Amino acid sequence: MKVVPIGATGRFALVVKPEHLANRVKDSILPPVLATPVMIMAMENAALNAVRGYLEPGESVVGTLVHVQHLAATAVGQTVTATAEVTAAEGRRIAFVVSASDEIEQIGKGIHERMIIEVARLQQRLDAKIARSAVPRATPR
């Protein structure tokens, strides 16, 4: 595990498509606006991009906390750009300030935390959990 520096930043951009809309993801009576979970996904991807260069082979990061506000609606065709900046890195835990904007205005802001994990170890834990449940394991793609 490499040291992740405070101030490391990442970005992620997404052109809003029909499958990203709240009336497809959540409630069909809503107008055609970006769904909050999709905005959060963009923020999480920006956070991953902020630390990707500091991960060792076989490591990744998983989300452990999301606390964001969705401030404004975004329409189909607009580009959402999310940014993340590392504000703390303590052991495997990394904290970020995150935001998202479209071409007009800021649409979201908040904080996010991720944990550095060993992918193989996570897979072992998942396999053990699946073995204890009645749910068959999905076939890898």
LUMTILUM-385164 format. One line per field, with one value per residue: residue number from 1; z, y, x of N, C-alpha, C in turn. Coordinates in pm, 1 decimal. Example, Ala and Ser with C-alpha at 12.3 -4.5 7.8 and 13.67 -1.06 7.14 Angstrom:
BEGIN
seq (1, 2)
n.c3 (780.0, 708.0)
n.c2 (-569.0, -225.0)
n.c1 (1319.0, 1285.0)
ca.c3 (780.0, 714.0)
ca.c2 (-450.0, -106.0)
ca.c1 (1230.0, 1367.0)
c.c3 (780.0, 787.0)
c.c2 (-330.0, 3.0)
c.c1 (1320.0, 1290.0)
! end
This chain:
BEGIN
seq (1, 2, 3, 4, 5, 6, 7, 8, 9, 10, 11, 12, 13, 14, 15, 16, 17, 18, 19, 20, 21, 22, 23, 24, 25, 26, 27, 28, 29, 30, 31, 32, 33, 34, 35, 36, 37, 38, 39, 40, 41, 42, 43, 44, 45, 46, 47, 48, 49, 50, 51, 52, 53, 54, 55, 56, 57, 58, 59, 60, 61, 62, 63, 64, 65, 66, 67, 68, 69, 70, 71, 72, 73, 74, 75, 76, 77, 78, 79, 80, 81, 82, 83, 84, 85, 86, 87, 88, 89, 90, 91, 92, 93, 94, 95, 96, 97, 98, 99, 100, 101, 102, 103, 104, 105, 106, 107, 108, 109, 110, 111, 112, 113, 114, 115, 116, 117, 118, 119, 120, 121, 122, 123, 124, 125, 126, 127, 128, 129, 130, 131, 132, 133, 134, 135, 136, 137, 138, 139, 140, 141)
n.c3 (0.0, -101.1, 4.3, 9.3, -101.1, 70.0, -90.0, -342.0, -654.6, -854.3, -1151.9, -1321.6, -1601.7, -1748.4, -1998.8, -1991.1, -2039.6, -2153.0, -1988.4, -1748.4, -1608.3, -1354.2, -1389.9, -1508.0, -1341.2, -1084.0, -1025.0, -1235.9, -1284.2, -1255.6, -1391.0, -1682.1, -1552.6, -1425.4, -1226.0, -875.8, -770.2, -991.3, -1015.0, -778.2, -838.8, -1034.3, -873.9, -702.0, -888.9, -961.7, -722.5, -710.6, -934.6, -832.5, -662.5, -793.7, -911.6, -692.1, -595.0, -524.7, -726.1, -750.2, -559.2, -476.0, -431.1, -221.9, -172.8, 136.9, 270.2, 194.0, 173.9, 51.2, -115.6, -350.7, -566.0, -795.2, -1097.0, -1388.2, -1737.8, -2009.2, -2232.8, -2132.9, -1992.4, -1710.8, -1476.2, -1238.1, -943.8, -716.2, -415.3, -210.6, 133.8, 368.8, 472.7, 630.8, 728.6, 573.3, 511.4, 322.9, 283.5, 110.7, -41.8, -244.1, -558.3, -809.0, -1132.8, -1399.0, -1731.0, -1662.8, -1382.2, -1035.7, -933.3, -729.9, -406.1, -143.0, 97.4, 92.0, 154.1, 110.1, 115.5, 107.8, -39.9, -67.5, -355.8, -404.2, -144.6, -72.4, -258.9, -163.5, 84.6, -4.4, -151.4, 61.4, 202.0, 14.4, -1.9, 242.0, 206.3, 38.3, -212.3, -541.7, -688.8, -918.3, -1259.1, -1362.2, -1584.0)
n.c2 (-117.6, 207.0, 543.9, 769.9, 1091.1, 1385.2, 1606.7, 1495.3, 1461.5, 1372.5, 1314.5, 1261.4, 1218.2, 1226.3, 1183.4, 1255.6, 1012.7, 851.1, 618.9, 701.8, 847.7, 966.8, 896.7, 653.0, 500.9, 529.9, 651.1, 644.5, 864.5, 1092.4, 1387.4, 1399.7, 1381.3, 1371.8, 1091.9, 1067.7, 846.6, 798.0, 1033.5, 1009.7, 781.0, 888.1, 1064.5, 879.0, 742.6, 949.3, 975.8, 724.4, 758.8, 956.2, 821.7, 601.9, 580.3, 534.2, 286.0, -46.9, -337.6, -559.7, -432.3, -234.4, 14.6, 49.3, 184.9, 326.5, 520.0, 765.9, 1091.1, 1316.0, 1604.8, 1656.3, 1904.3, 2034.5, 1991.9, 1793.1, 1760.8, 1525.4, 1468.3, 1666.4, 1720.4, 1575.5, 1651.7, 1516.7, 1572.0, 1485.6, 1522.2, 1425.8, 1438.8, 1327.3, 1058.8, 772.9, 501.5, 238.7, 379.6, 636.4, 969.3, 1199.0, 1513.3, 1576.8, 1675.3, 1771.0, 1890.4, 2035.5, 2174.1, 2418.8, 2467.4, 2391.4, 2072.3, 1891.2, 1807.6, 1706.8, 1463.9, 1175.6, 844.6, 593.2, 263.8, 103.9, -206.6, -553.9, -719.8, -1001.0, -1100.8, -989.7, -1125.1, -1388.5, -1366.8, -1303.4, -1536.2, -1722.2, -1624.2, -1655.2, -1931.9, -1992.2, -1914.6, -1945.6, -1851.9, -1887.2, -1848.3, -1592.1, -1624.6, -1533.1, -1258.6)
n.c1 (84.8, 73.7, 151.3, -112.9, -141.5, -255.9, -474.6, -459.7, -621.6, -909.5, -1104.5, -1417.6, -1617.5, -1943.1, -2178.0, -2511.6, -2750.5, -3057.7, -3083.3, -2975.9, -3154.0, -3383.0, -3650.7, -3630.8, -3471.0, -3575.6, -3857.3, -4124.1, -4289.6, -4144.9, -3982.1, -3760.0, -3473.6, -3135.4, -3062.1, -3013.1, -2853.9, -2689.8, -2544.2, -2400.5, -2251.9, -2081.4, -1933.3, -1809.7, -1651.7, -1479.9, -1341.5, -1213.7, -1047.2, -881.9, -710.6, -614.8, -355.1, -195.9, -236.4, -138.4, -49.2, -322.6, -472.3, -759.9, -1016.1, -1298.1, -1624.1, -1726.6, -1865.0, -2103.6, -2204.4, -2391.2, -2529.6, -2784.0, -2811.8, -2916.7, -3107.5, -3028.9, -3028.1, -3094.0, -2826.1, -2661.6, -2335.1, -2200.7, -1960.9, -1764.3, -1572.4, -1309.6, -1133.5, -868.4, -892.2, -813.6, -607.0, -578.5, -421.1, -579.9, -808.1, -959.6, -1051.7, -1264.1, -1350.4, -1620.7, -1764.5, -2006.1, -2081.7, -2274.8, -2282.9, -2384.8, -2412.6, -2320.9, -2416.4, -2409.7, -2268.7, -2045.0, -1924.3, -1711.2, -1603.4, -1354.1, -1216.4, -906.7, -857.3, -761.7, -811.3, -824.2, -855.2, -1102.3, -1262.8, -1233.5, -1363.9, -1619.3, -1680.6, -1688.7, -1907.8, -2113.0, -2111.4, -2224.7, -2482.8, -2803.7, -2792.7, -2694.0, -2368.3, -2296.3, -2205.2, -1882.1, -1812.7)
ca.c3 (0.0, -109.4, 73.6, -74.1, -50.1, 86.5, -204.0, -469.8, -714.6, -966.6, -1223.8, -1400.6, -1679.5, -1796.9, -2076.1, -1940.4, -2137.4, -2095.6, -1881.3, -1627.0, -1558.6, -1237.6, -1429.8, -1548.0, -1229.7, -959.1, -1028.4, -1374.5, -1298.7, -1245.7, -1518.8, -1729.2, -1487.5, -1376.2, -1099.5, -771.6, -764.0, -1102.8, -975.9, -676.4, -909.6, -1095.8, -764.6, -658.3, -992.6, -949.2, -606.4, -755.4, -1022.6, -751.6, -592.0, -877.1, -930.9, -566.4, -557.1, -561.4, -802.7, -669.2, -468.4, -528.3, -322.8, -219.8, -99.4, 271.5, 319.4, 99.0, 233.6, -51.7, -148.8, -493.5, -559.5, -914.9, -1199.8, -1509.9, -1845.0, -2107.1, -2324.0, -2062.5, -1938.0, -1567.4, -1439.9, -1093.5, -895.4, -580.4, -359.9, -86.5, 249.5, 477.3, 440.9, 756.8, 704.6, 449.3, 492.8, 250.3, 281.4, -3.6, -66.7, -380.9, -616.3, -947.0, -1203.1, -1541.2, -1800.4, -1612.3, -1239.1, -947.8, -911.9, -609.6, -325.9, -19.7, 138.6, 53.1, 204.3, 46.1, 188.1, 22.4, -15.6, -154.0, -433.7, -382.2, -10.0, -80.0, -331.5, -72.0, 182.5, -76.9, -178.8, 186.8, 233.2, -80.8, 36.6, 358.4, 170.2, -62.2, -339.3, -623.2, -736.1, -1057.9, -1345.0, -1400.4, -1725.8)
ca.c2 (0.0, 331.7, 658.7, 854.8, 1226.5, 1480.6, 1697.7, 1423.0, 1486.8, 1291.7, 1362.5, 1164.4, 1286.3, 1140.6, 1246.4, 1200.8, 936.7, 811.9, 519.1, 766.7, 936.4, 926.7, 832.1, 515.3, 432.6, 543.0, 668.1, 677.1, 991.4, 1205.1, 1443.1, 1338.3, 1443.1, 1279.9, 1025.4, 1088.3, 739.8, 811.4, 1140.9, 953.3, 693.7, 974.1, 1111.0, 765.6, 718.2, 1055.3, 940.2, 615.5, 816.0, 1035.2, 736.1, 486.4, 575.4, 502.0, 149.5, -154.2, -443.4, -641.4, -347.0, -141.3, 85.3, 33.2, 290.0, 293.6, 627.6, 869.6, 1192.4, 1420.1, 1676.9, 1673.2, 2044.8, 2086.7, 1893.5, 1789.2, 1700.3, 1437.1, 1535.2, 1748.6, 1648.5, 1588.6, 1632.3, 1500.3, 1585.8, 1437.5, 1559.8, 1355.9, 1528.0, 1251.7, 921.3, 713.0, 357.8, 201.8, 467.4, 760.6, 1059.2, 1290.3, 1607.3, 1549.1, 1766.6, 1742.0, 2005.6, 2023.2, 2291.2, 2540.4, 2492.4, 2279.6, 1992.7, 1810.8, 1824.4, 1630.7, 1390.7, 1035.1, 768.0, 466.2, 180.9, 23.7, -349.6, -650.9, -777.1, -1146.1, -1124.1, -960.0, -1235.6, -1502.7, -1340.7, -1313.7, -1678.4, -1785.7, -1579.0, -1721.4, -2072.3, -2001.1, -1873.2, -2026.0, -1780.1, -1937.2, -1748.0, -1551.0, -1660.1, -1414.0, -1219.7)
ca.c1 (0.0, 148.7, 92.1, -199.0, -120.7, -365.5, -479.7, -469.1, -752.8, -954.6, -1223.1, -1492.3, -1721.9, -2050.1, -2285.4, -2636.8, -2829.2, -3187.4, -3072.4, -2927.0, -3258.8, -3461.5, -3776.2, -3598.6, -3405.7, -3649.4, -4002.7, -4158.9, -4362.6, -4051.8, -3937.2, -3635.2, -3357.7, -3033.0, -3091.9, -2913.2, -2754.2, -2594.9, -2453.4, -2311.6, -2158.0, -1979.5, -1847.1, -1728.0, -1551.3, -1379.2, -1258.7, -1126.6, -944.8, -787.5, -615.0, -577.9, -210.7, -127.5, -270.6, -46.4, -116.4, -412.7, -550.1, -859.0, -1083.1, -1443.2, -1692.5, -1773.7, -1951.5, -2142.7, -2291.9, -2393.5, -2652.3, -2811.3, -2852.9, -2982.8, -3141.9, -2948.4, -3106.9, -3030.8, -2735.2, -2564.8, -2220.7, -2175.6, -1821.0, -1746.5, -1435.2, -1285.3, -1003.9, -835.8, -881.4, -749.9, -567.9, -535.1, -416.6, -648.9, -923.9, -932.3, -1166.9, -1266.1, -1457.1, -1664.3, -1863.3, -2043.9, -2137.9, -2302.5, -2228.6, -2448.6, -2401.2, -2289.9, -2537.2, -2397.8, -2147.4, -2049.2, -1805.4, -1711.9, -1490.3, -1325.0, -1121.3, -818.2, -876.4, -697.0, -921.0, -830.1, -910.0, -1245.2, -1325.8, -1238.3, -1470.9, -1745.9, -1702.7, -1728.5, -2043.5, -2202.4, -2118.4, -2314.0, -2618.2, -2872.3, -2783.0, -2582.1, -2273.7, -2310.9, -2093.6, -1805.0, -1820.6)
c.c3 (0.0, -29.4, -26.4, -19.7, -35.2, -32.3, -338.6, -524.9, -829.2, -1025.6, -1294.1, -1471.3, -1737.1, -1875.9, -2035.0, -2055.7, -2073.9, -1981.9, -1750.1, -1555.8, -1441.5, -1277.3, -1485.9, -1427.7, -1105.6, -978.2, -1165.3, -1390.4, -1289.3, -1383.3, -1559.2, -1676.8, -1438.8, -1240.4, -1000.3, -763.3, -876.7, -1073.9, -873.5, -741.2, -974.5, -989.7, -715.6, -760.5, -991.0, -832.2, -641.4, -842.4, -945.7, -689.6, -675.8, -891.7, -806.8, -519.6, -606.3, -649.8, -709.3, -568.4, -546.7, -407.8, -334.8, -135.0, 35.3, 330.3, 206.8, 172.2, 138.5, -60.4, -300.6, -505.3, -677.9, -1015.0, -1320.7, -1614.8, -1931.3, -2201.0, -2255.5, -2009.9, -1790.9, -1545.6, -1288.1, -1059.9, -752.7, -539.3, -227.5, 24.7, 368.9, 425.8, 566.3, 740.8, 570.7, 417.2, 427.0, 246.6, 167.6, 15.9, -214.5, -426.9, -758.1, -1004.4, -1342.8, -1607.6, -1742.2, -1467.5, -1163.4, -920.1, -786.4, -537.8, -201.8, 15.4, 104.7, 115.2, 129.5, 128.8, 86.9, 60.7, -108.1, -224.7, -407.2, -245.5, -6.4, -150.1, -243.4, 29.9, 117.9, -105.9, -53.5, 223.9, 142.0, -44.3, 155.5, 324.9, 66.7, -200.7, -420.9, -672.5, -882.9, -1135.3, -1382.7, -1549.5, -1791.8)
c.c2 (123.9, 440.6, 740.5, 997.1, 1306.7, 1576.1, 1628.1, 1439.4, 1391.4, 1350.9, 1245.7, 1240.5, 1184.4, 1224.1, 1177.8, 1140.3, 896.1, 710.9, 576.4, 848.6, 878.2, 857.7, 691.9, 434.8, 428.4, 540.9, 719.4, 809.6, 1113.9, 1259.5, 1380.7, 1412.7, 1335.0, 1222.8, 1047.6, 973.5, 746.9, 924.5, 1089.0, 860.5, 775.1, 1025.2, 999.3, 734.2, 825.1, 1025.0, 825.2, 670.2, 898.6, 947.8, 621.0, 471.4, 538.6, 358.6, 51.8, -254.3, -530.2, -563.2, -268.8, -66.3, 63.0, 144.5, 241.6, 401.0, 725.7, 963.4, 1312.0, 1485.3, 1681.9, 1808.8, 2094.1, 1974.6, 1907.0, 1709.5, 1605.6, 1520.8, 1624.7, 1660.1, 1681.1, 1560.9, 1628.9, 1514.7, 1532.7, 1480.7, 1488.5, 1459.0, 1459.7, 1112.5, 862.6, 561.8, 326.7, 294.2, 597.3, 842.2, 1160.3, 1396.5, 1588.7, 1656.0, 1721.6, 1866.2, 1962.7, 2149.9, 2424.1, 2570.9, 2369.4, 2205.0, 1907.2, 1837.1, 1739.1, 1569.2, 1243.0, 969.2, 637.0, 395.0, 103.1, -123.0, -431.5, -726.7, -927.0, -1178.2, -1096.5, -1073.8, -1359.3, -1486.8, -1352.9, -1459.3, -1751.7, -1747.6, -1646.5, -1868.5, -2093.1, -1967.5, -1967.4, -1964.8, -1836.8, -1821.6, -1719.0, -1592.4, -1534.6, -1387.0, -1226.9)
c.c1 (89.4, 78.3, 11.3, -188.0, -250.3, -358.5, -481.8, -611.2, -781.7, -1080.3, -1288.9, -1603.3, -1818.5, -2149.2, -2414.5, -2717.1, -2961.4, -3177.8, -3020.2, -3035.0, -3338.1, -3590.7, -3755.2, -3549.3, -3494.4, -3801.2, -4043.5, -4233.6, -4271.5, -4017.4, -3802.6, -3511.2, -3261.8, -3072.8, -2977.9, -2812.2, -2650.8, -2496.6, -2352.4, -2209.5, -2046.9, -1882.5, -1755.7, -1619.2, -1442.8, -1285.3, -1163.7, -1014.5, -841.9, -679.2, -561.6, -425.8, -131.3, -155.6, -165.5, -122.3, -201.4, -493.8, -654.3, -915.5, -1233.2, -1504.0, -1741.3, -1865.4, -1978.3, -2237.9, -2291.3, -2531.1, -2663.5, -2880.2, -2934.6, -3005.6, -3050.1, -3025.5, -3024.0, -2944.1, -2633.1, -2451.7, -2207.2, -2027.5, -1811.9, -1599.3, -1428.1, -1146.2, -984.2, -818.4, -816.5, -716.6, -505.4, -538.2, -480.8, -767.5, -882.8, -1060.8, -1150.7, -1372.8, -1490.7, -1762.7, -1893.2, -2109.6, -2178.9, -2249.1, -2278.1, -2412.4, -2353.5, -2419.3, -2530.0, -2267.5, -2159.8, -1916.3, -1823.4, -1589.8, -1478.8, -1220.0, -1037.7, -836.1, -787.2, -809.1, -934.3, -890.6, -1059.8, -1318.9, -1336.9, -1350.7, -1607.6, -1779.4, -1750.0, -1871.7, -2144.6, -2219.3, -2212.3, -2457.9, -2677.0, -2863.1, -2665.9, -2495.4, -2298.0, -2186.2, -2017.4, -1816.1, -1687.6)
! end
